[in-house]
Amino acid sequence: MASEIILSTPRTALNQLREILIPTQASPNASVALIITMDDTDLNLREMAAYLVVIDNGRLSRRGLASYVRVRRSQLHISSVRQGSVELVIQELSSHSTSLIALAVLRCFLKYLPGGLREIAAAYRDYEEGLMVRARRQELRHQIRQDEELSALDDKRKKEIAAFLDALYYQERRHLPAAKRFAELYVRRVILQLSDENDSQESK
């Protein structure tokens, strides 16, 4: 596992992110699912394993945002795998506010998986190297600005989320190159879906 760094958690920005991506008017019994859809043929298992590792290791826990979950019962569980294409479904009740923040962050973590950086291993070799930090976070801010769903976030919050995601990516730098290749080749979409008894609502 990558070595730990001290993260400054932008709580206000993360709460706003959750409010934008996951509506709060749902009933307490509603559930929110992060659905990852990927191709179901010729999967590279080593790269798929790296992708699943960054999902599990990078998860935010109730014990503190940005902490790793080492207790087995608290670790991330996939609720179901659907046939056709492969769909991984990670589900939480809408009443679990901290878990919803975790899902919102995980959605961004996977959606922005350093797409604009060619040499991932080099980019994340030294967390505090000035030029690389600027390049990484500039690319993340660009992706966040291009995400129409997050247009309601002001520039300060977007910068805070970019810095937070950058730190999470650094934690997973050993697995990041393989996970990125898997995302580029096999992952079709990552969405959050709100499901109640009578209706459902999706956000890309």
C-alpha positions as CSV (number, residue, x, y, z in Angstrom):
1,M,0.0,0.0,0.0
2,A,1.2,3.5,-0.8
3,S,2.6,5.5,2.2
4,E,0.3,7.8,4.1
5,I,0.2,11.5,3.7
6,I,-1.6,14.0,5.8
7,L,-4.7,15.2,3.9
8,S,-6.6,18.4,4.5
9,T,-10.3,17.5,4.1
10,P,-12.4,20.2,2.4
11,R,-15.6,19.3,4.3
12,T,-17.7,22.2,2.9
13,A,-16.6,21.4,-0.7
14,L,-17.3,17.7,-0.2
15,N,-20.7,18.3,1.3
16,Q,-21.6,20.6,-1.6
17,L,-20.4,17.9,-4.0
18,R,-22.7,15.4,-2.4
19,E,-25.7,17.8,-2.5
20,I,-25.2,18.4,-6.2
21,L,-24.7,14.7,-7.2
22,I,-27.1,13.1,-4.7
23,P,-30.4,14.9,-4.1
24,T,-31.3,15.1,-0.4
25,Q,-35.1,15.0,-0.9
26,A,-35.1,11.2,-1.1
27,S,-36.9,9.1,1.6
28,P,-34.7,7.6,4.3
29,N,-35.3,4.2,2.8
30,A,-34.1,5.2,-0.6
31,S,-30.8,3.8,-1.8
32,V,-28.0,5.4,-3.8
33,A,-25.9,3.2,-6.0
34,L,-22.6,3.9,-7.7
35,I,-22.8,1.9,-11.0
36,I,-19.6,1.1,-12.9
37,T,-20.3,-0.3,-16.4
38,M,-17.5,-2.1,-18.2
39,D,-17.0,-4.4,-21.2
40,D,-17.4,-8.1,-20.5
41,T,-14.9,-9.5,-23.0
42,D,-11.2,-9.8,-23.1
43,L,-10.8,-8.2,-19.7
44,N,-7.2,-7.8,-18.5
45,L,-7.5,-9.3,-15.0
46,R,-4.3,-7.7,-13.7
47,E,-5.5,-4.2,-14.7
48,M,-9.0,-5.0,-13.5
49,A,-7.5,-6.0,-10.1
50,A,-5.7,-2.7,-9.9
51,Y,-8.9,-0.8,-10.7
52,L,-10.8,-2.6,-7.9
53,V,-7.9,-2.0,-5.5
54,V,-8.0,1.8,-6.0
55,I,-11.8,1.7,-5.5
56,D,-11.4,-0.2,-2.2
57,N,-8.3,1.5,-0.9
58,G,-9.4,5.0,-1.8
59,R,-12.8,4.8,-0.2
60,L,-13.6,7.3,2.5
61,S,-14.7,5.9,5.8
62,R,-17.0,6.9,8.6
63,R,-13.9,7.0,10.9
64,G,-12.6,10.0,9.0
65,L,-12.6,11.3,5.5
66,A,-9.5,10.1,3.6
67,S,-8.7,7.3,6.0
68,Y,-8.2,3.8,4.8
69,V,-10.6,1.2,6.0
70,R,-8.8,-1.8,7.5
71,V,-11.6,-3.4,9.4
72,R,-13.1,-6.1,7.2
73,R,-16.7,-5.4,8.1
74,S,-16.2,-1.8,7.1
75,Q,-14.5,-2.4,3.8
76,L,-16.2,-1.6,0.5
77,H,-18.6,-4.3,-0.7
78,I,-20.0,-4.7,-4.3
79,S,-23.7,-5.1,-3.9
80,S,-24.2,-7.0,-7.2
81,V,-22.6,-7.8,-10.6
82,R,-25.1,-7.7,-13.5
83,Q,-24.8,-9.7,-16.7
84,G,-24.5,-8.4,-20.3
85,S,-21.8,-5.9,-19.8
86,V,-20.2,-6.1,-16.4
87,E,-21.9,-3.8,-13.9
88,L,-20.4,-3.3,-10.5
89,V,-23.0,-1.8,-8.1
90,I,-21.9,-0.2,-4.8
91,Q,-25.0,0.7,-2.8
92,E,-25.7,2.7,0.3
93,L,-28.9,4.0,2.1
94,S,-29.6,7.6,1.4
95,S,-29.8,8.2,5.2
96,H,-26.1,7.5,5.6
97,S,-24.7,10.9,4.9
98,T,-21.0,10.1,5.3
99,S,-21.3,7.1,3.0
100,L,-23.0,9.3,0.4
101,I,-20.1,11.8,0.5
102,A,-17.9,8.7,0.0
103,L,-19.9,7.7,-3.1
104,A,-19.8,11.2,-4.5
105,V,-16.0,11.4,-4.1
106,L,-15.6,7.9,-5.5
107,R,-17.6,8.8,-8.5
108,C,-15.3,11.8,-9.2
109,F,-12.2,9.7,-8.3
110,L,-13.1,7.2,-11.0
111,K,-14.5,9.6,-13.6
112,Y,-11.5,11.8,-13.6
113,L,-8.9,9.0,-13.2
114,P,-5.9,11.0,-14.4
115,G,-7.1,11.2,-18.0
116,G,-4.9,14.1,-19.2
117,L,-1.6,12.9,-17.8
118,R,0.4,10.6,-20.1
119,E,3.1,9.5,-17.6
120,I,1.1,8.7,-14.5
121,A,4.0,6.9,-12.7
122,A,6.3,9.9,-13.2
123,A,3.6,12.5,-12.4
124,Y,2.9,10.9,-9.0
125,R,6.5,9.9,-8.1
126,D,7.0,12.9,-5.8
127,Y,3.9,14.3,-4.2
128,E,5.4,17.7,-3.4
129,E,7.4,18.3,-6.6
130,G,6.2,21.8,-7.7
131,L,5.9,21.4,-11.4
132,M,4.2,18.1,-11.2
133,V,1.8,19.2,-8.5
134,R,0.7,22.2,-10.7
135,A,0.3,20.0,-13.8
136,R,-1.7,17.4,-12.0
137,R,-4.0,19.8,-10.3
138,Q,-4.4,21.9,-13.4
139,E,-5.6,18.9,-15.3
140,L,-8.0,17.9,-12.5
141,R,-9.4,21.4,-12.3
142,H,-9.9,21.3,-16.1
143,Q,-11.9,18.0,-15.9
144,I,-14.0,19.4,-13.0
145,R,-14.8,22.6,-15.0
146,Q,-15.8,20.5,-18.0
147,D,-18.2,18.4,-15.8
148,E,-21.6,20.1,-16.4
149,E,-23.1,18.6,-13.3
150,L,-20.6,20.4,-11.1
151,S,-21.1,23.8,-12.7
152,A,-22.8,25.1,-9.5
153,L,-19.6,24.7,-7.5
154,D,-17.6,28.0,-7.3
155,D,-14.0,28.0,-8.4
156,K,-12.7,27.8,-4.8
157,R,-14.6,24.6,-4.1
158,K,-13.4,23.1,-7.5
159,K,-9.8,23.9,-6.5
160,E,-10.3,22.2,-3.1
161,I,-11.8,19.1,-4.7
162,A,-9.0,18.9,-7.3
163,A,-6.4,19.1,-4.5
164,F,-8.2,16.5,-2.5
165,L,-8.5,14.1,-5.4
166,D,-4.9,14.7,-6.3
167,A,-3.9,13.5,-2.8
168,L,-6.1,10.4,-3.1
169,Y,-4.5,9.6,-6.4
170,Y,-1.1,9.9,-4.9
171,Q,-2.0,7.4,-2.2
172,E,-2.7,4.9,-5.0
173,R,0.2,5.8,-7.2
174,R,1.4,2.1,-7.3
175,H,-1.8,0.9,-8.8
176,L,-2.7,4.1,-10.8
177,P,-1.1,3.3,-14.2
178,A,-2.8,-0.1,-14.5
179,A,-6.1,1.2,-13.1
180,K,-6.0,4.1,-15.7
181,R,-5.3,1.7,-18.6
182,F,-8.3,-0.5,-17.5
183,A,-10.5,2.6,-17.2
184,E,-9.6,3.8,-20.7
185,L,-10.0,0.4,-22.4
186,Y,-12.9,-1.2,-20.6
187,V,-15.0,1.2,-18.4
188,R,-18.0,2.6,-20.3
189,R,-19.5,4.9,-17.6
190,V,-19.6,5.6,-13.9
191,I,-22.9,7.0,-12.6
192,L,-24.7,7.6,-9.4
193,Q,-28.3,6.4,-9.3
194,L,-30.9,7.2,-6.7
195,S,-33.6,4.5,-6.3
196,D,-36.8,4.7,-4.4
197,E,-39.7,2.3,-4.4
198,N,-41.5,4.2,-7.2
199,D,-38.9,6.0,-9.2
200,S,-35.2,6.4,-9.9
201,Q,-33.0,9.2,-10.9
202,E,-29.6,9.1,-12.6
203,S,-26.6,11.5,-12.8
204,K,-23.7,10.9,-15.0
